[in-house]
Amino acid sequence: MNITFEELRRIKHSLPTGSIAKIAGELNLEEQTVRNYFGAAKFEDGSLVGNHIQPGPNGGIVNIEDPQILNVARRIIMSSGNSSEN
């Protein structure tokens, strides 16, 4: 799955407070791993998540190997009624 880095960050910023912990708990991941998925780079406290960024417009294109985190994030946004994810 491909998504622009800008879109990935917009989704992250649309998440309600506490969502990173909720996603991590639901998927049995470290919170920092979820943050890394959305563009952070603090790998000593989390792991790599299989995203590959190709340079380009809008921050480049992110190739996401496993969309689980993204799917949970979108579900949380939809259930919170945050219309900026639509």
FIVORO-851000 format. One line per 10 residues: number of its first residue (from 1); for each residue y, z, x of N, C-alpha, C. Coordinates in Angstrom, 3 decimals. Example, Ala and Ser with C-alpha at 12.3 -4.5 7.8 and 13.67 -1.06 7.14 Angstrom:
2
1	-5.690:7.800:13.190:-4.500:7.800:12.300:-3.300:7.800:13.200  -2.250:7.080:12.850:-1.060:7.140:13.670:0.030:7.870:12.900;
***
This chain:
86
1	-1.163:0.000:0.847:0.000:0.000:0.000:1.233:0.000:0.898  2.225:-0.809:0.554:3.470:-0.862:1.310:4.630:-0.371:0.453  5.555:0.340:1.087:6.741:0.875:0.429:7.834:0.941:1.492  9.078:0.803:1.099:10.134:0.930:2.110:10.289:2.410:2.466  10.718:2.645:3.686:10.949:4.021:4.126:12.020:4.667:3.245  13.041:3.890:2.893:14.109:4.402:2.025:13.546:4.869:0.681  12.644:4.096:0.090:12.022:4.465:-1.186:11.172:5.722:-1.035  10.430:5.807:0.051:9.602:6.990:0.301:10.470:8.245:0.389  11.590:8.160:1.092:12.506:9.300:1.203:13.165:9.620:-0.145  13.481:8.591:-0.940:14.070:8.816:-2.259:13.105:9.588:-3.153;
11	11.826:9.232:-3.068:10.814:9.948:-3.842:10.758:11.401:-3.390  10.742:11.634:-2.079:10.697:12.996:-1.560:11.887:13.805:-2.060  13.068:13.207:-2.042:14.271:13.922:-2.464:14.342:14.107:-3.980  13.532:13.364:-4.735:13.472:13.523:-6.190:12.543:14.645:-6.621  11.733:15.148:-5.680:10.784:16.209:-6.015:11.510:17.521:-6.320  11.064:18.223:-7.349:11.638:19.541:-7.628:11.322:20.522:-6.498  12.125:21.558:-6.393:11.909:22.606:-5.392:10.484:23.157:-5.517  9.834:23.338:-4.381:8.481:23.886:-4.348:7.375:22.853:-4.436  7.752:21.584:-4.581:6.745:20.533:-4.755:5.911:20.277:-3.507  6.508:20.422:-2.322:5.743:20.204:-1.089:4.570:21.183:-1.048;
21	4.834:22.447:-1.348:3.772:23.462:-1.358:2.748:23.156:-2.446  3.217:22.683:-3.597:2.313:22.355:-4.702:1.388:21.203:-4.324  1.950:20.155:-3.712:1.144:19.013:-3.279:0.134:19.463:-2.228  0.605:20.229:-1.246:-0.280:20.708:-0.181:-1.428:21.532:-0.760  -1.116:22.423:-1.684:-2.159:23.252:-2.288:-3.158:22.440:-3.084  -2.669:21.497:-3.850:-3.544:20.669:-4.680:-4.488:19.808:-3.842  -3.993:19.324:-2.706:-4.790:18.426:-1.870:-5.421:19.123:-0.663  -5.244:20.455:-0.602:-5.811:21.254:0.487:-5.334:20.759:1.856  -4.007:20.606:1.978:-3.377:20.149:3.209:-2.366:21.180:3.684  -1.971:21.083:4.945:-0.861:21.883:5.456:0.432:21.340:4.849;
31	1.384:22.220:4.556:2.667:21.776:4.021:3.349:20.800:4.976  3.255:21.053:6.286:3.904:20.163:7.245:3.279:18.773:7.226  2.001:18.669:6.927:1.364:17.359:6.811:2.011:16.571:5.673  2.296:17.245:4.557:2.969:16.582:3.429:4.377:16.166:3.841  5.090:17.033:4.538:6.428:16.676:5.006:6.361:15.476:5.952  5.374:15.474:6.857:5.202:14.350:7.786:4.959:13.045:7.026  4.235:13.113:5.929:3.948:11.943:5.094:5.247:11.302:4.621  6.234:12.155:4.307:7.508:11.669:3.795:8.527:11.394:4.888  8.100:11.384:6.145:8.974:10.952:7.217:9.314:11.988:8.268  8.900:13.229:8.093:9.131:14.230:9.139:8.227:13.910:10.322;
41	8.486:14.520:11.444:7.679:14.216:12.631:7.385:15.480:13.430  7.014:16.544:12.756:6.693:17.801:13.427:5.165:17.949:13.433  4.531:17.239:14.341:3.081:17.134:14.318:2.347:18.357:14.848  3.035:19.242:15.583:2.319:20.414:16.090:1.937:21.373:14.957  2.658:21.306:13.819:2.341:22.174:12.692:1.651:21.438:11.555  1.473:20.157:11.675:0.833:19.353:10.640:0.086:18.232:11.312  -0.510:17.388:10.527:-1.267:16.300:11.136:-0.641:14.954:10.783  -1.118:13.924:11.458:-0.723:12.564:11.137:-1.366:12.192:9.809  -0.729:11.301:9.071:-1.229:11.007:7.741:-1.604:9.548:7.521  -1.643:8.748:8.557:-2.074:7.369:8.414:-1.011:6.439:7.877;
51	0.251:6.794:8.024:1.338:5.907:7.640:1.814:5.167:8.877  2.082:3.888:8.724:2.555:3.075:9.838:3.858:2.422:9.418  4.926:2.598:10.211:6.243:2.064:9.880:6.513:0.817:10.702  6.867:-0.270:10.003:7.277:-1.510:10.644:8.785:-1.625:10.501  9.517:-1.890:11.572:10.972:-2.012:11.476:11.382:-3.073:10.454  12.521:-2.836:9.816:13.036:-3.797:8.849:14.129:-3.176:8.012  14.594:-3.912:6.998:15.654:-3.396:6.133:15.182:-2.172:5.346  16.141:-1.378:4.887:15.855:-0.168:4.104:14.985:0.818:4.864  15.183:0.896:6.178:14.431:1.837:6.994:13.093:1.314:7.457  12.752:0.106:7.074:11.478:-0.488:7.457:10.454:-0.371:6.342;
61	9.308:-0.944:6.588:8.207:-0.917:5.626:7.180:0.090:6.107  6.751:0.957:5.211:5.731:1.947:5.516:4.428:1.474:4.887  3.409:1.294:5.710:2.083:0.975:5.214:1.341:2.287:5.045  1.012:2.627:3.811:0.342:3.888:3.492:-1.140:3.617:3.288  -1.966:4.213:4.138:-3.409:4.017:4.043:-4.020:4.774:2.868  -3.524:5.981:2.596:-4.063:6.807:1.510:-2.898:7.277:0.637  -2.785:6.755:-0.592:-1.636:7.087:-1.436:-1.770:8.402:-2.216  -2.757:9.250:-1.894:-2.963:10.496:-2.649:-1.703:11.337:-2.752  -1.035:11.588:-1.640:0.163:12.426:-1.642:1.247:11.763:-2.490  1.426:10.475:-2.324:2.432:9.741:-3.085:2.122:9.795:-4.581;
71	0.872:9.642:-4.944:0.475:9.695:-6.355:0.762:11.061:-6.966  0.455:12.130:-6.244:0.738:13.478:-6.748:2.248:13.680:-6.857  2.996:13.221:-5.867:4.451:13.355:-5.901:5.030:12.638:-7.113  4.581:11.436:-7.363:5.071:10.678:-8.528:4.708:11.382:-9.832  3.505:11.931:-9.899:3.100:12.668:-11.102:4.004:13.880:-11.329  4.314:14.608:-10.263:5.194:15.780:-10.371:6.580:15.351:-10.848  7.101:14.271:-10.287:8.422:13.789:-10.681:8.434:13.394:-12.157  7.411:12.672:-12.573:7.334:12.246:-13.979:7.239:13.451:-14.913  6.451:14.441:-14.544:6.286:15.606:-15.420:7.523:16.498:-15.416  8.356:16.385:-14.375:9.579:17.181:-14.322:10.716:16.531:-15.100;
81	10.521:15.268:-15.486:11.560:14.560:-16.221:12.681:14.051:-15.348  12.472:14.003:-14.044:13.491:13.501:-13.119:13.516:11.976:-13.195  14.506:11.429:-13.866:14.560:9.993:-14.129:14.873:9.160:-12.898  15.276:9.743:-11.776:15.614:8.945:-10.603:14.408:8.311:-9.948  13.184:8.700:-10.320:11.970:8.114:-9.751:11.558:6.883:-10.551  12.090:6.656:-11.721:11.661:5.539:-12.561:12.107:4.218:-12.032;
***
